[in-house]
Amino acid sequence: RRIFHLGDFPEVEGLHADAVDPQLHDLLRETTERGEHLVREIVLPGPREGEERVYQALSSTMLDTDGRPRGVVAVLRDVTGQKELERMKSNFLSVVSHELKTPLHSIKGFVDIILLGKAGPITEVQRDFLETVRQQTGALQNLINDLLEFSRLEAGQVRLRLEPVPLGEVAAAVVEKLEPLARQGEVALHNRIPSDLDPVEGDRMRLEQVLTNLVDNAIKFTPSGGQVTLEAQDLGEAVQVWVHDTGIGIPPAERERVFDRFYQVDSGSTRPYRGTGLGLSICKHIVERHQGHIWIEDREGPGTTFTFVLPKELKREGEEPSLDFTTPRPRSGKGAGRAR
């Protein structure tokens, strides 16, 4: 009654849900049809004229002792304040990032001019110092780009350009791009994703970004003599992809947190690899925008295996892809077959 501003009106008791709000009715109907736990965001009028409130709606089917559905229970949580804070934070990150880009471009430009000798001769010691400045400037530019990308993704400002995406071709392009980095670190890079793997519906550039981030991370965290391997499996209605490395690994207690924004594994052995702490969070956002799932495999042995699953066709609400991420997460383990 408080959420729908009904007050003490006994006449609404027993009314069908769509008499109160069509969004709630649609949620209850879909929960009944699919028999699943669903999470939706719905926007309802606020108590003041022109005001809108955002609610996170969680619904689940209630079963009787024989496993038959008896009804649906729904819980609505007001997240209006949280959404406003997220909007303010995204705006702040966007403004700060844009303001930092201009002086960085100037610094990099002047350093490049000096390194080319256009400002006069320099000593080898000065060249080494300037190379360090250029490298650190590049690292800071990557941080700014990640901040901008993350703020756009989180604010829902990134629209997917959907097309059939051949993941085999995407994987080959990523491996070719990162092969020099692997050679530099003396890491063997193997692509075992078949070129004839069924395509998935998605944004090719964004999915390439996911694979690039995962493979780049794997190479950086794998010592000389190690291996990074890409594999895939056709699941019928979806495709599952693995990126496995023989690197330093991630402690089990920290595996769930690596996808959190700005989170970095707190280990002395990882300090040389510190980055923005946003790469994996960006991967998670992109995969979930494609109605998929991404996680770390729980398996024995050294190294880390990142796994993600993407549906071959996106579910739709009208003309737009649905943002209901209900693609089933396949069971991992030794029994899972792989296409090689």
N, C-alpha and C positions, 0 to 999 in steps of 0.2 A: 504493500500500500504506500509506503514512503517513497519507493523508487518510482512508482507510476502516479504518485500524487493523487491517490484515490480517496484518502481520508477514511472516515468511518461510513462507508456506503455499503450496507449489506446487500444492496441490489446487484452488486457485481459478483457476489459469491456464486460460484458454479457456472459462470459464463465461460465460453470457449476462449482459449488463449488469444485468438486473433481479434476478439472483441476488445482486448486490452492493448495489444501491440502485435502487428503482423510479424515483426522480426522474431519475437519470442515464439510465436506460433510456428514459424518456419524452422527454428532451432529444435523445438520439441518434436515436430514431425520428422525431421531428418534423423534425429537421434533414435526415434522409434524404428524408422526404416532400416537404418544401418546397424543398429544394435551396438554402437561404439560410444566411447567417451569423446565428446566434441568440445572444442574451445572456439569461441567466437568473440568478436568485439561488436557491440551494438551501440548505437547512438540514440539516446532518448531525450525528449524535451525536459528541461530543468524546471524548477519551481517558479523561476522568474521568466517573464516574457522574452522570447528570443534566445534564451539560454539553452545550451545543449550539454548533456553529461555523457561521458563515455564509460561503458561498463564492459568488463570481461565476463562473459557468460560461459560457465562450465556445465555441461549436461551429461547425464548418464542414465542408461536403462536400468530399471529395477526388475529383478527376476524373482520368480517364486521358487519354492523348494524343488520343483521339477525343471527349473531352468527356463521357464517360459516368461516372456516379458509381462510385467504387471502394470508398469507405468514408467514415468520419467521424472527424475529429480534434476532441478537446475539451480545453480547458485550464481548470483550476480554480484560482482565486486566493482565498486566505483573506482575507476582508474583515471578519472579526469585530471586530478592533480599530478599524477605520475606522467601522464601524456604531456601536460604543459611543461613540466620540468625537462622532459626529454626534448621537447621542441626548443626550449631556451638553450639547453646545452648544445644541441646541434647547430643552432644559429651562432652561438659563441665560438664553437670550434671552426665553423665555416669562416667567420669574420677574421679570427686570429690567423688561421691558415693562409688566407688570401693576403693579409697584411705582411706575413713573414716571407711570402714568395718573392716579392719585389726586391727587397734588399739582398736576398740570397742569389737571385739572378745577377745582380750587380757584382757581388763578391766573386761568383764563379766566372763571370765574364772578364773581370780584371785579372784574376789568377791565370786564366787561359792566355790572356795577352802577354803577361810577364813570362809564362813558360815558353811561349813561342818566340821569345827574344825581341818582341816588338817594342819593349820599353828599355832595351839595352841588355848587355850581357849579364848573366847571373852565374854564381858559383854552384858547384855540385851540392854543397850543403844547403844553399838557398833553394835549389831545385827540389831537394828532398823535403824541405819544410813546406814548400808550395804544393807538392804532390799530396802531402798529408792534409793540408787545408782543403784541397780539391776533393779528396776522398771523404773528409768529414762533412763538407758542404753537400756532397751527393747523398750521404747518409741522412742529413737533416732534410733534404728535399724529399727523400723517400718517406720519412716520418710525416711530413706535411701532406704528401699525396695520400698516405694511408688515412690520416685524420679526415681529409676531405672526402675520401671514398667511403669511409665508415659512417660519417655524418649523413651523407646522401642515402646510403643504404638503410640506415636506421630510421631516417625520416620518410622512407618510402618514396624517395625522389628518383629512384633508378627504375626505368621502364625496361622490361625485357624485350629484345628484338627476337621473336620466336621464329625458329626454322628447324628442320631436321638436322641434328648435329651428329656427324660421324665421330664418335669418341676415339676410334682408332687413328683417324687422321689428326685429331687434336693432340693426342698423346705423342704421335710422331713429331709434330711441330714443336711441342714442349721439349722433348728429348733433344732434338736438334739445336734448339735455342740454348739449353743448359749444359750441353755436352762440354763446351770449353770450361765451365765452372767445375764440372766433375773431373775433367783431366787435370786441372790446376790443383785440385785437392787429392788427386790420385785415387778417385772413387770410381768404381765400375758402374755404369748406368745401363740398365737392361729394360727394354720395352717389350713386354710379352702380351700387349693388348692387340688382338688380331685386327687387321685393317677392315675385315668384312663384318665386324660387330654391328648389330642393329643400331641405327641412330636413335637418339632421344630427342624429344622436343625441348628446345631451350635456346638460350642466347649463347652463340658460339664464343664470343669474346669473353663473356663472364665465366663460362665453363673452362675455357683455356686459362683464365686467371686462377681458378681454383687449383687446377693441376699444376700450374707454374708455382704457386705458393707452396703446395705440398712437396713437390719434388725439390724445389730450392731449399726448403727447410731440411729435408732429408739429407741432401748433399752436405749442407753446412754442419749438421750434427753427426756426420759419419766420418770417422778417422781414416787416414790413408790406408789403402788396402781393403776398405770395406766395399759394400755394394748397396745400390738402390735399385729396386725392381718395381715395375708397373705391371699389374695384372688385372684381368677383368673376367666377369662371369655374366652370362645371359640368364636372367631370372624369369623369362617369359614376358611379363608386363613391365619389367624394369631391368636396369643394368646395374651391376655392382662392380665397383672399381677399388683396387687396393694400391697403396703406395707403401712399400716395405723397405726399411733400411736396417743395416746392421750397426747402427750407431750407439750412442750412449744411453738411449732409452729414456723413458719417463716413469717415475715412481708411480705405482698404482694409486696412491692417495691423491695424486695431482692430475690424473688423466681426465677427470670430469671438468676440471677447472681450466684446462688449456684453451678452451674455446671462449672463455670469458674475456671481455675487452681489457686490454692492457696487462693481462696476466702473463707472467713469465715464470718458468720453472726455477725455483730458488735452489740452485745447486752450484757449488764452486766450479764444477766442470763445465757449466754452460755459460760462464761469464764472457768468454771470447765471442759468443754467438748472439749476444743481446741485440734485440731489434726493437721494433715499435710495440710489440705485444698486441698488435691488431691483425696480423696476417691470418691467423686461424679463425678469429672472430669474423673477419670478412668472408672467409671460405664458408663458414657456417651460415651466414646471412644469405649468401648466393645460393647455396645448396637448398636451403629451406624455401627461398623464393621459387625454386624449381620443384617444390613439393617433395623434396628428398630429405634424407637424413645423413649425418656424418658423425663418425665416432672413432675411438681408438680400440683396436682389437685387443682382447684379453688373451694373450697367448704366451707360451713359454719361450725361453731363448732370448738372445740379445736383440737390441734394436726396438723399433717401433713400427706398427702397421696402422696407417690411417685408412679408413674405409668409408666410402660414401655410396649411396644408392639413389638413382634417379629414375623416375617413371618414364616410359617411352612416350606416353601421351599425358598431357596435363589435364586435370579436372577443371571444368569451367563453370562459372556462375554468369550466365549471359554471354557476352562477347569477351569478357576478361577472364584470364586464368584464376581459378580459385586460390585463395591463400590459406586453405585448410590443408595443413601438412600431415596427411594421414597415410602416406605411403608406408606399407609395413616394413619394419626393419628386419631383414633376414637374420637368422641365427648364424652366428659366427662359430668357427671351430674347425677342427681337422676334417670334419665330414663335408665341408662346403667345397663343391667342385669348382674348378676355374678353367676358363678358356685360355689357351696358351697359343 
